[in-house]
C-alpha cells in the first residue's frame, strides 16, 4: 500500500473510531483549500488534530495562519457535505509530508469508506 493509501486507511479507521474529523481554518473563518487538477478544489480533512499540527511545523509558510478545527462525524455529513457538494469540492484525506500529498475523492466515497469501518 502506498503512503497516501496508508494515510487514507488510517483516516477511515480513526474517524470511525473517534466519530470526528479535523479541518484547518484561519482567523477570518476561511477554511484551507487547494486547487487540484481538472479544475477541482480540494477541502483537506484529517483524522486528528495532531496531524494538522505536525503539518504546520513542516509547512509554516503555508499553514502558519491556520488553526485546527474539529467537526463531529454527524455534523460533517449533515452540514459540511451539502456545502462541499454545492461548491463541487473533493476531499483530501490525511494529507501528509512536506508536499502535503494524499488522495482527493468525492464526499460520497469518504462517507462510504468511513462507514465501512463503523
C-alpha positions as CSV (number, residue, x, y, z in Angstrom):
1,X,0.0,0.0,0.0
2,X,1.3,3.5,-0.9
3,X,2.0,6.1,1.8
4,X,-1.1,8.0,0.6
5,X,-3.1,4.8,0.7
6,X,-1.9,4.0,4.2
7,X,-2.8,7.6,5.3
8,X,-6.3,7.2,3.8
9,X,-6.9,3.9,5.5
10,X,-5.8,5.4,8.8
11,X,-8.2,8.3,8.2
12,X,-11.1,5.9,7.8
13,X,-10.1,3.9,10.9
14,X,-9.6,6.9,13.2
15,X,-12.7,8.8,12.1
16,X,-14.9,5.8,12.5
17,X,-13.4,5.2,16.0
18,X,-13.4,8.9,17.2
19,X,-16.6,10.0,15.3
20,X,-14.9,13.3,14.5
21,X,-12.6,14.8,12.0
22,X,-10.5,17.9,11.6
23,X,-10.0,20.8,9.1
24,X,-7.9,23.9,9.1
25,X,-9.3,27.4,9.3
26,X,-7.7,30.9,9.5
27,X,-8.7,33.7,11.9
28,X,-11.2,35.1,9.4
29,X,-13.1,31.8,9.3
30,X,-11.8,30.7,5.8
31,X,-11.1,27.0,5.6
32,X,-7.9,25.7,3.9
33,X,-8.5,24.6,0.4
34,X,-6.2,23.6,-2.5
35,X,-6.6,23.9,-6.3
36,X,-6.1,20.4,-7.8
37,X,-6.2,19.0,-11.3
38,X,-9.2,19.1,-13.6
39,X,-10.5,22.5,-12.3
40,X,-11.3,20.9,-8.9
41,X,-10.7,22.3,-5.4
42,X,-9.8,20.0,-2.5
43,X,-11.0,20.6,1.0
44,X,-8.5,18.7,3.2
45,X,-9.6,16.8,6.3
46,X,-7.6,15.0,8.9
47,X,-8.4,12.3,11.4
48,X,-6.7,14.1,14.3
49,X,-5.6,17.5,15.5
50,X,-2.0,16.3,15.9
51,X,-1.8,15.6,12.1
52,X,-2.6,19.2,11.3
53,X,-0.1,20.5,14.0
54,X,2.6,18.2,12.5
55,X,2.0,19.7,9.1
56,X,2.1,23.2,10.4
57,X,5.7,22.5,11.6
58,X,6.6,21.0,8.2
59,X,4.9,23.8,6.2
60,X,5.0,27.0,8.3
61,X,5.0,29.3,5.2
62,X,1.7,27.7,4.1
63,X,-0.1,26.8,7.3
64,X,1.1,29.3,10.0
65,X,-2.2,31.3,9.8
66,X,-4.4,28.1,10.1
67,X,-5.8,26.5,13.2
68,X,-7.2,23.0,13.6
69,X,-11.0,22.8,13.9
70,X,-12.9,19.7,14.9
71,X,-16.2,18.7,13.5
72,X,-18.3,15.6,14.5
73,X,-18.9,12.9,12.0
74,X,-22.7,13.6,12.1
75,X,-22.2,17.4,11.6
76,X,-19.8,16.6,8.7
77,X,-22.5,14.5,7.0
78,X,-25.4,16.8,7.8
79,X,-23.8,20.3,7.4
80,X,-20.5,20.2,5.7
81,X,-21.1,17.6,3.0
82,X,-24.0,19.6,1.4
83,X,-21.8,22.7,1.3
84,X,-18.9,20.8,-0.2
85,X,-21.2,19.3,-2.8
86,X,-22.8,22.6,-3.6
87,X,-19.3,24.1,-4.2
88,X,-18.2,21.0,-6.2
89,X,-15.3,20.2,-3.8
90,X,-13.4,17.0,-3.4
91,X,-12.0,15.9,-0.1
92,X,-8.3,15.4,0.6
93,X,-7.9,12.8,3.4
94,X,-4.9,12.9,5.9
95,X,-2.6,14.9,3.6
96,X,0.9,14.4,4.9
97,X,4.5,15.3,4.4
98,X,6.2,18.5,3.2
99,X,4.4,18.2,-0.1
100,X,1.1,17.5,1.6
101,X,0.4,14.5,-0.5
102,X,-2.6,12.3,-0.3
103,X,-5.8,11.2,-2.0
104,X,-8.6,13.6,-3.2
105,X,-12.0,12.0,-3.5
106,X,-15.7,12.8,-3.7
107,X,-17.5,13.2,-0.4
108,X,-19.7,10.2,-1.1
109,X,-16.5,8.0,-1.2
110,X,-15.3,9.4,2.1
111,X,-18.6,8.6,3.8
112,X,-18.8,5.1,2.3
113,X,-15.2,4.3,3.3
114,X,-15.6,5.6,6.9
115,X,-18.9,3.9,7.4
116,X,-17.4,0.6,6.2
117,X,-15.2,0.8,9.4
118,X,-18.1,1.6,11.7
